[in-house]
Amino acid sequence: MEFDSFEQALHICMTAAPGSDEQEAALIYCLDNAPPELKDKIAAALANFHKGHADGCGCGCNHDHD
């Protein structure tokens, strides 16, 4: 997938279906092209991309943790 800008890729990161190929491609593009202050946050998001939700995942999903 090709992106025209960091802003476009960031929008895809936030609106694509979670776990989709589109979202992963956008995360990778954002990591490669992010302003320095965002690179660490994007790298962490990409590292956790395939882990799914766990207790204290911090994603804001608000799912129940029994």
C-alpha positions in Angstrom: 0.0 0.0 0.0 1.3 3.5 -0.8 0.7 6.6 1.2 1.0 10.3 0.1 1.9 11.6 3.6 2.4 10.8 7.2 -0.9 12.3 8.0 -2.7 10.1 5.5 -1.1 7.0 6.9 -1.9 8.1 10.5 -5.5 8.5 9.5 -5.5 4.9 8.2 -3.9 3.7 11.4 -6.8 5.1 13.3 -9.7 4.1 11.0 -8.7 0.8 9.5 -10.0 -2.4 10.9 -7.9 -3.5 13.8 -5.4 -6.1 12.9 -5.9 -5.6 9.1 -3.1 -5.6 6.5 -4.1 -2.0 5.8 -3.5 -0.9 9.4 -0.2 -2.8 9.6 1.1 -1.1 6.4 0.1 2.3 7.7 1.8 1.6 11.1 5.0 0.7 9.2 4.8 3.8 7.0 4.2 6.0 10.1 7.2 4.5 11.9 9.4 5.2 8.9 8.2 8.7 8.5 7.1 9.9 11.9 8.4 13.0 13.7 11.1 12.0 16.2 8.7 12.6 19.2 6.3 10.0 17.9 8.6 7.2 16.7 8.8 5.5 20.1 5.0 5.4 20.5 4.5 4.0 17.0 7.3 1.4 17.4 5.5 0.2 20.6 2.2 0.0 18.8 3.7 -2.0 15.9 5.5 -4.3 18.4 2.1 -5.1 20.1 0.2 -5.3 16.8 -0.3 -9.0 16.8 -0.6 -9.6 20.5 -4.3 -8.8 20.9 -5.9 -7.5 24.0 -4.7 -8.5 27.5 -5.4 -7.3 31.0 -4.0 -3.8 31.1 -3.5 -3.6 27.4 -3.9 0.2 27.4 -5.7 0.3 24.1 -8.9 1.9 25.5 -11.0 -1.0 24.5 -12.6 -1.2 28.0 -13.3 -4.9 27.7 -13.9 -7.0 30.8 -10.9 -8.6 32.5 -12.1 -11.5 34.6 
